[in-house]
Amino acid sequence: MNEDRPLRADAARNRAKVLEAARSAFTAEGPSVPLDEIARRAGVGAGTVHRHFPTKEALLEAVIVGRLEDLLADARAALATEDAGESFFAFFTSMIADASTKMDMAEALSRVGVDLHESTRAVAGDLQTVLGTLMKRAQEAGALRADAGTEDLHLLVVGAVAAEQWSARPGAAARIAQLMCDALRP
């Protein structure tokens, strides 16, 4: 298949169905869901899945890149809102909520030797830039501590995921996210 040629409309729809089914399945059940089950959920044949994603690792990678692209779109949308503090904290909370599943999928890929750095480099760099702008706006509005940086946020997200995995309490991630937001306020 020529990678430079755009997909036919039906092929693009099928690819989107497969990605959505995979995202839903991996989020609910983890990365062990078989490709045949994803094909069934997408309403396509197994050959269609394999044509777009020759391996489960390729599908997992595409789902992770898609999640990052969605997160980037959310960050850009947050930039368009008037209340800089509100938009920053809403976005930060959504980052925490999404991080656990994304990290589980990334760990599964890492175990089989797939390095996500190359496939996520561009979107991760754009996300870092937009996140920095969101932070700066919130700091200038007096809603976010002046000494907080993007590296701090990444560490807090990792900490929230670890706390969620460690805690047996339902809703631990949401509680931790709220505590972190409170700690980030001046």
N, C-alpha and C positions, 0 to 999 in steps of 0.2 A: 504494500500500500504506500502511495506517495504521501509523505508527512506534510508536504507543502500545499497539497491540494485540499480545499475545504471539504468537509463531509457532505454527502447528500443530505437533504432535509430529513429523510426517514432514518438514516444512519445516525444523524445528530440527535434525533429524538430518542432513539434506542439507547445511545450512549448515555444520555441524560437520565433515562429511566434506570439504567444499570447503576449509575453513580448514586442516584437517590435511594434505590433499594439497598445498595451496599452501605451507604452512610447510615441508614436507619438500622440495618442489621448489625453492623459493627458497633454502633452506639448502644444498642439494646443488649447484644449478646457477646460482644468482644470480637476480636479478629479471627476466631476459629470457624466462623460460618463458612460452609463450603460454597464454592462458586456456583455449583448447580442449584443450590438453594437461593442464591442471589438472583440467578436467572429466572427461577420460578416466581420469586417476589416481584421481579421487574416485568414479568409477562413476556419474556423473550426466550429464545432457545439458548442452550449452553454455548453453541457455536458463536452466537452474537456476542456473548460475554467474552469468549476467548479471542474473537477477532479484534475487539477493542482493547482487551487487557489479557495478554498471553499468560500471565501468572497472577496468583492472588496478591503477590507482593506489588505488582504493577497497579492493581486495583486499589490496594491499601494506600499506596503512594498518591494516586490520583485523588482519593478521598481526602487525605490529609492536605494536599495542595488546595483542593476545593474549599476545605474548612478555613484555611488561612485566607483564601481569596474572599470568602464570605465575611470573615473577621475584618479584613481590610475595608470592604465595602461598608460595614457597620461603623468603623472608625471614621471613614470619610463622611458618612451621614451624620455622625456625632459632631463633626466640625461645622456642619451647616446649621446647628441649633444655636439659639441665642444664649441660653444659660450655660456658660462654659463649665461651671462646677458640676451642675446636674448631668450634663452630657459626658463629662469625664468619668464621674463615679458610676453612671449607668454602663458605660463601655467597660470600665475596669471590672465591674461585677460580672458582665457577660464573658469577659476573658477568663475569669476564674471558673465560671460554670462550664465553659467549653474545654478547658485545659485538661481535665482528667481523662476524658475519652481520647483526645488527640494524643496525649502522652502514652496511653495504653497501646494505641495503634503504632506509634513511633517505636516503642519498646519492642513490639512484635517484629517490626521490620529490622530493627537493629540486631535482634537475636539471629536473624537469618542472613546478616551481612549487608543489608541495604542501607546505604548512607543517604539520608534525606537532605543533606546540606546543599547539594547541587540543585535538586529539583525545587527546593523551597527558597533558595537564596534571594531571588528577585522580589518575590512577594513578601518575604520576611523583612527585607531591607525597606521596602515601601511601608510596611506596617510599622516598623521602628520609627520612621520619619513622621508618619501621621500621628503615632502615639506621642512622640516628642512635642508635636504642635498642640495636640489636645492638652498635654500636661502644662505647656507654657501658657496657654489661654486660661486654664484653671488657676494657675499660680498668679497670673496677672489680675485675675478677678478676685483674688484673695480667698479662693475656695480650697486651695491645695497648698500644703506646706512648701515653702520656697526651697527647702533643702532636699526634696524628693527628686530622684532621677529615674530614667527609664530602666536602668539596671536594677534599682530598688524594686520597681514594679514586677520585673521578671522573677526576682527572688521571692517576692511575696506570693506570686501566682504558684510557683513551685511549692512554697511552704503550705499554701492552702490545699493543694492537691495531696501533699503528704499528710496533712491533718485529716483530710477527708478519708484517706485510705486507712489511717490509724484508728480513727474514731468509729465506734459502733453506733453512735447517736445519729438517727435520721436527721437530715437537713444540716449536717455539720458544715458542709461547704458554704451554704448560704449564711450561716452564723459567722463563720470565720471571715467571709467576704465583708460582712457588715462591720465586724470588729476592725478589719484592716482599713476599710474606708474611714471609719471614725479616727483611726490613728493617723491617717494621711491628711486629715483636716488640720488647719492651723489652730 
